[in-house]
């Protein structure tokens, strides 16, 4: 019996013990191999021979297939990391909202108090407008009187000049 060939695909996919993408790529290869064997049994009604397995392995160790295993592994890892980050951000956001809520409630007035303060502010604003209007009206009225007095003084002076000039002649 010929000596059995061993598959060296692990060393082609995994560069070190902490090579997460390589380890994940190897598990994808193993899943692919199991699917091949199960599909072979279903279609042919018998287990694949060593020759059939060797053909599968030869097609699995091509550079393009190894790259596909690694790309799939990187995509799966990326999706899982992104999902974990999203979950953690949601947890942080939820915790932040829970911690901020009491502070916001403490510094926020009730609807009734807010309406009351708005009514008071509107009343004060209206009062200020009335005072400004009154000051403007009385000032305008005083100016009219002063202007009228100045005009009358000028007219009186002109009348006196005219009367003095007619008396001199």
DAKA-V300877 format. One record per backbone hydrogen bond with DSSP energy under -1.0 kcal/mol. NH is the residue of the N-H (numbers start at 1). CO is the residue of the C=O. Records with the same first field share a line. If there is no record, write none. Layout:
BEGIN
NH->CO, CO
END
This chain:
BEGIN
13->9
14->10
19->16
20->18
23->19
24->20
25->21
26->22
27->23
28->24
29->25
30->26
31->27
32->28
33->29
34->30
35->31
36->32
37->33
38->34
39->35
40->36
41->37
42->38
43->39
44->40
45->41
53->49
54->50
55->51
56->52
57->53
58->54
59->55
60->56
61->57
66->62
67->63
68->64
69->65
70->66
71->67
72->68
73->69
74->70
75->71
76->72
77->73
78->74
79->75
80->76
81->77
82->78
83->79
84->80
85->81
86->82
87->83
88->84
89->85
90->86
91->87
92->88
93->89
94->90
95->91
96->92
97->93
98->94
99->95
100->96
101->97
104->100
105->101
106->102
107->103
108->105
114->110
115->111
116->112
117->113
118->114
119->115
120->116
121->117
122->118
123->119
124->120
125->121
126->122
127->123
128->124
129->125
130->126
131->127
132->128
133->129
134->130
135->131
136->132
137->133
138->134
139->135
140->136
141->137
142->138
143->139
144->140
145->141
146->142
147->143
148->144
149->145
150->146
151->147
152->148
153->149
154->150
155->151
156->152
157->153
158->154
159->155
160->156
161->157
162->158
163->159
164->160
165->161
166->162
167->163
168->164
END
